[in-house]
Amino acid sequence: MSDPYSNMKLVDENGVRLDGRRLDELRPIRIEAGVLNRADGSCYLEWGNNKVLVGVYGPREVHPKHMQNPLRGIVQARYNMASFSVSERKRPGPDRRAVEISKITSEALEAVVLVDQFPRTTVDVYIEVLEASAGTRCAGLTAASVALADAGIPMKDMVVAIASGKIGDHLALDIGRAEDNFGQADVPFGVIPRTGEIVLLQMDGHLTKEEFETVIEMNMRAAMQVYELQKAALVRRYSAFAGLAPGEESEPAAPAAAPVATGPMAAAPVAELGHPEGFKEPLAPPPVDAKVEAVLVEGEAAPEVEGEEVEEPNGDDEASSGGGY
């Protein structure tokens, strides 16, 4: 039986690929930061048909302790593909490919995280691929950078990763699933946009020197576009957190008026007084007993309380106290 994909045409005569994109066109990308409440930082990314969820925890204590570094922290990334992420169920648990991608992702992130600021600790990055469609390592690394920034981890910059390659004797940007499986070459690439430092570079297949340089240039240009999407996701995240629309600046707060009354209770905020809605009416004085009120009005002596003795004034003491002086 012949292979049904042996004669697959990945690019037509007009330079259009199977999914309708041009050779220099990215797949649709959506990035959202702060999607997990329990994690210190998180990101959800859709890149074409890829769906990736990342959670970041730390800096926190390293386990096992023999991995602690007294001079710097460490970044530990764990890449995992869900069993339902591919068409045929994947066996749960790590495999050789997951271990490899976890290693290169950790090394790429350590290039931007300022690990010398938190020695003896670790930053744990968990990358879960919910749906896979080529380029998951690049999608995971891109999402992990946004999650680290969302967690407030000190960084030089974020990392942007993208994979391009050669399909049907044409160089193509951001190769898809069929192009990855039946193309001639692919080059996963990660870069720090601010400095241009390359932190991830792999190649599967064969390219000439000129083709390789062209692919790197294509990846670099596309990385800057993805970089803008990363920053926009963080702007949306913190604009929503502050209750502002994206691009809107908060107005300066008016100076607080000086308190009229003095004393700890008068100057305390309403919330501290246990009444979140404020006092709408002045507080009434406590009720006074009728007998006590009669004594205050008429000036009579207070009634005796049963069981207690009331000491009567001594006239001799009054005379002696005032007659000798």
C-alpha positions, 0 to 999 in steps of 0.5 A, a space after each residue: 500500500 502506497 503512502 497517501 502523503 508521499 505526493 502531498 503538495 505543501 505549496 501550490 504554484 501561487 506560493 500558498 500553503 495548505 492552510 492558506 498562508 503565504 510563505 512569510 506569514 505567521 499562524 494566528 496567535 493569542 496570548 493571555 496572562 494571569 489565567 491561573 489564580 493559584 500560580 504566582 504567574 501564568 499564561 495561556 497561549 494559542 498558536 495556530 492549533 497549539 494550545 499551551 498553558 504555563 504556570 510559574 511558582 517561586 522563587 521557593 526552596 529547592 528540593 532536593 537540597 543538594 541542588 541548591 546553589 549558594 551563589 544563584 538561583 535555578 530555573 527548572 522547566 517541566 514540559 509535558 504533553 497531555 494524553 489528549 493533545 494529539 490525535 492518537 492518545 499519548 502515553 502519560 508521563 515524561 519521555 525522552 523528547 519531553 526531557 530534552 525540551 525541558 532541558 533546553 527550555 530551562 537553559 533558555 529561560 536562565 539566560 534572561 532571569 536574574 538568578 543571582 538575585 535569589 540564591 539557594 532558590 528555584 523558579 519552577 515553570 510547568 508547561 502543559 501542552 493541551 493541544 499539539 500542532 507543530 512548534 510546541 517547544 517554541 510555543 511553550 517557551 514563548 508562553 513561559 516568558 510571559 508567565 515569568 513576567 506575570 509572576 514578577 520574576 526579575 528578568 532582563 527581557 522575555 524570550 521569543 521562540 519560533 520555528 521556520 523551515 523548508 517545505 517543497 523546496 521553499 523556505 517557509 515561516 512558522 511551519 505547521 503540522 503537515 509541513 513539520 511531518 513531511 517538510 525537508 527541514 525545520 529550525 526552532 529558534 529562540 531570541 532575546 529581542 532587546 539584545 538579539 542574543 540567541 538562546 535556542 537554536 536547533 535544526 532537523 533536516 538539511 539546509 545550505 548555508 544561504 538557506 540557513 541564514 535566510 531562515 534565521 533572518 525570517 525568524 528574527 523578523 517574526 520574533 519581533 512581531 510576537 514580542 509585541 503580542 507578549 507585551 500587549 498581553 501583559 499590558 492587558 493583564 495589569 490594566 484590568 488589574 488596575 481597573 483601567 482600559 489598555 493605554 489609559 493612565 490613572 488620574 492622580 489622587 486628590 489630597 486627603 482632607 485633614 480629620 476634624 475630630 481628634 482621637 484614635 476612633 475619630 481619625 480611623 477609617 470607616 472600614 476599621 470601625 467595623 461598618 463598611 457602609 459608613 454611619 448614616 445617622 449619629 449614634 444614640 447615647 446608651 439608655 439610662 435606668 429610670 431610678 438613676 435618672 430620677 436621682 440625677 434630676 431631683 438630687 436624691 440619694 442613690 437607693 441602697 442596693 440589697 446586700 451592701 452596707 451604706 456608711 453614714 457620715 459621722 458628725 464628730 469627724 466633720 466637727 473635728 476636721 474643721 474646728 481646729 484650723 
